[in-house]
Amino acid sequence: MMMNPDRPWYQKSETAALLEHGAALEHGISQDESVRRRAEFGQNLMIDAKRRDGWTIFLRQFTDLMVLVLMVAAVIAGLLGEPQDAVAILAIIFLNAALGFYQEYRAERALEALQALAAPHARVRRSGVLQVLPAHELVPGDIVLL
């Protein structure tokens, strides 16, 4: 069977993935190789995005193109002597902003909770020995046992 190097990692066979990373199923990678790869790739950590405060999240709701178009429409309606239309448009804008804020704020808190649940340790086979390591020390090519 011909291997396609352009295939995503999850579509590769076990053998192809091991070969690509220079690892063996029974032995994993050597300790020296893991040190070299950690120096090359860095630690296995998720980069935390800068946490935004509530006001920033709320104000971002007003930067969407359609919201800006509705704001212009509200101003035009007010200038044309249609205050009811202007108020209705502004009410829709603020309702949209409130809903968007609520969803985005909850999504950020859910992501923070998921990051807190991340596994702090992993069982790894290196140099043929089963080891329990901090998850941030994993490198490409490690054989992780679930």
C-alpha positions, 0 to 999 in steps of 0.5 A: 500500500502506498503511503501518502505523506500529505494525509492528516495524522489521524488518517495514517496507519500506526506504522506510518506514524511511528516511522514519521516520528522515528519511534518504535512501538515496543521502545518508544523514543530514547531519553536523549532523543526526548531531550533533543525534541523538547529543545526543538519543539518546546514544552507540551503546553497550551498557550493561554490567551490573554483573559479579557474582562467583561467590558472588553467582551461587551464592547467587541459586540459592537464591532461587527459589520452588520451591527455598525450598519444597524447603528448607521440606520438608527442614526439616519432614522433619528435624523429623518424624524422616525424616533420609534424606528431608531429606538427599535433598531437600538434596542435590537443592537443592545439585545444582540450585544447582551446575548453575544456577551453572555455566550462569549463570556460563558464560552471563555469560562468553559474553556478555562474549566476544561484547561483545569481538567487537563491531565497533569500526568501521562504514562509514556513508553521511553527506551522500552520503560514505562514511565509516568511523566508530567504531561508538559514533558511529552514530545512528538514520537512519545508512545502514550498509553491510555 
